[in-house]
Amino acid sequence: MTNADGDLSRFREIAVVLGAGLEPDGSPTETTLVRADAAADLAVDRDMAVIASGSHGDTPVEPARSEAAFMAERLRTRGIASSRIFIEDESRDTVANAAYVAERYLAALTPRRLVVVTSPFHIDRSLKIFRMVLGPAWPIEGHVAPVTAQDEARVSTETTYLGHARALLDGLRPGDIGRIAARVRARPQFRRG
């Protein structure tokens, strides 16, 4: 059992581990699992909540289990107590990861250290997007997972997807979580990034 919603105020730090998609058969990609392992390694000896974030990436049909559900299960098998694991399972891209995590879990909290866990190729864009969403009050840092064979094919799209996120959030003030989440939800169609 994990927390679909909940109060993270008792934790000194929060980690957000970002999903990296699902395979066509609905199983997690190698990169999704490696990111969960990196989050578990980070959190095992720290007073830290872990938010597993991700729906089903760019697969056209929503599978039975989300990226977040697979990562939460992996965190538990790696020794992270269910009471420390929280789920955000609506997001299908990085800007939605940031917006929906902020809306569901962070908006009512006093800012504290937030650690974004993702792949090396994805860390720069992820940190920039989380800062665009949360604003300067949140101390945000990154923690990288090991590289997988799946990562190389995704490197070339990072600049494009960061541009998509900037265009989507243009005119919104960082930290205006309600308006940011509403704009992300109002996109006319899913666009990876």
C-alpha positions in Angstrom: 0.0 0.0 0.0 1.2 3.5 -0.9 -0.2 6.9 -0.4 -2.2 8.3 -3.4 -2.6 11.6 -1.6 -1.2 12.6 1.8 0.6 14.9 4.0 4.3 15.1 3.4 4.9 17.9 6.0 6.6 15.5 8.5 9.4 14.7 6.0 12.5 16.9 6.0 13.2 16.1 2.3 11.2 14.9 -0.6 12.4 13.0 -3.6 10.5 12.8 -6.9 11.4 9.9 -9.1 10.3 10.4 -12.7 9.0 7.5 -14.9 10.6 6.7 -18.2 7.7 5.0 -20.0 6.3 1.5 -20.3 7.0 -1.2 -22.9 4.3 -2.0 -25.4 3.3 -5.0 -23.2 2.7 -2.6 -20.3 5.8 -3.6 -18.3 8.2 -0.9 -17.1 11.1 0.1 -19.2 14.6 -0.6 -17.9 15.1 3.1 -17.4 12.0 3.4 -15.3 13.2 0.6 -13.0 16.8 2.0 -12.8 15.4 5.4 -11.8 13.3 3.7 -9.0 16.4 1.9 -7.8 18.4 5.2 -7.7 15.6 6.8 -5.7 15.6 3.8 -3.2 19.4 4.1 -2.8 19.0 7.8 -2.1 16.2 7.5 0.4 17.1 4.4 2.3 18.9 6.2 5.2 17.3 9.6 5.0 14.2 11.2 6.5 12.7 11.5 3.0 9.4 10.9 1.3 9.5 9.5 -2.2 7.0 10.5 -4.8 6.8 8.1 -7.8 5.6 10.2 -10.7 4.3 8.9 -14.1 1.2 7.6 -15.8 2.1 5.7 -18.9 4.4 7.9 -21.0 3.7 7.9 -24.7 1.9 4.6 -25.0 -1.4 5.2 -26.8 -3.5 3.0 -24.5 -3.4 3.3 -20.8 -2.2 0.0 -19.4 -3.4 -1.7 -16.2 -0.5 -0.3 -14.1 1.2 3.1 -14.2 4.9 3.9 -14.2 4.3 5.2 -10.7 2.8 1.9 -9.5 5.7 -0.1 -10.9 8.2 2.3 -9.3 6.4 2.3 -5.9 6.6 -1.5 -6.0 10.3 -1.4 -6.8 10.9 1.1 -4.0 9.1 -1.3 -1.5 11.2 -4.2 -2.6 14.3 -2.1 -2.1 13.4 -1.4 1.5 11.5 1.9 1.4 8.5 1.7 3.7 5.1 2.1 2.1 4.4 5.0 4.5 7.2 7.0 2.8 6.0 6.3 -0.8 3.5 8.6 -2.5 2.0 8.3 -6.0 1.3 10.7 -8.8 0.0 8.7 -11.7 -1.6 11.2 -14.1 1.4 12.8 -15.7 2.6 11.7 -19.2 5.6 14.0 -19.6 8.1 16.0 -17.5 6.1 19.3 -17.3 3.1 17.3 -16.1 5.3 15.5 -13.6 6.3 18.8 -12.1 2.8 20.4 -12.2 0.9 17.5 -10.8 3.4 16.7 -8.1 3.3 20.3 -7.1 -0.5 20.5 -7.2 -1.1 17.3 -5.3 1.7 17.3 -2.7 3.7 20.4 -2.6 1.4 23.4 -2.9 0.5 23.5 0.8 4.0 22.7 2.2 6.7 24.9 3.5 9.4 24.6 0.9 12.2 22.1 1.7 14.8 20.2 -0.2 13.4 18.5 -3.2 15.5 16.0 -5.1 14.5 15.1 -8.6 15.6 11.6 -9.6 16.0 10.8 -13.2 18.5 9.8 -15.9 21.6 11.7 -16.7 20.3 12.8 -20.2 17.1 14.1 -18.6 18.4 15.8 -15.4 19.1 19.3 -16.8 15.6 19.6 -18.4 13.9 18.1 -15.4 15.5 20.6 -13.0 14.7 23.5 -15.2 11.1 22.5 -15.5 10.6 21.8 -11.8 12.1 25.3 -11.1 9.7 26.9 -13.6 6.8 25.3 -11.8 7.8 25.7 -8.2 9.8 28.9 -8.3 12.8 30.0 -6.3 11.5 29.2 -2.8 12.1 25.5 -3.3 15.7 24.3 -3.1 15.8 21.7 -5.9 18.6 19.4 -6.8 19.1 16.4 -9.0 20.1 12.8 -8.4 21.0 10.7 -11.4 20.3 7.1 -12.1 22.8 4.9 -14.0 22.7 5.1 -17.8 20.7 2.4 -19.6 20.8 1.2 -23.2 17.5 3.0 -23.8 18.8 6.4 -22.9 20.9 7.2 -25.9 18.0 7.4 -28.3 16.3 10.0 -26.1 19.2 12.5 -25.8 18.5 14.3 -29.0 15.0 15.5 -28.0 15.9 17.2 -24.7 16.3 20.7 -26.2 13.0 20.4 -28.2 11.0 19.2 -25.1 12.5 22.0 -22.9 11.3 24.5 -25.6 7.8 22.9 -25.5 7.7 23.3 -21.7 8.9 27.0 -21.8 6.2 27.8 -24.5 3.5 26.1 -22.4 4.4 27.9 -19.2 5.0 31.3 -20.9 3.4 34.1 -19.1 2.8 32.1 -15.9 4.7 33.0 -12.7 6.9 30.2 -11.2 5.2 29.0 -8.1 1.6 29.8 -9.3 0.9 26.1 -9.1 -2.9 26.2 -9.6 -2.6 28.1 -12.9 0.3 26.1 -14.1 -1.5 22.7 -13.4 -4.6 24.1 -15.1 -2.7 25.1 -18.2 -0.9 21.7 -18.4 -4.3 19.9 -18.2 -5.8 22.2 -20.8 -3.4 21.3 -23.5 -5.4 20.2 -26.6 -3.4 17.0 -27.1 -0.7 15.1 -25.5 2.7 16.1 -26.7 5.7 14.2 -25.2 8.1 16.5 -23.4 
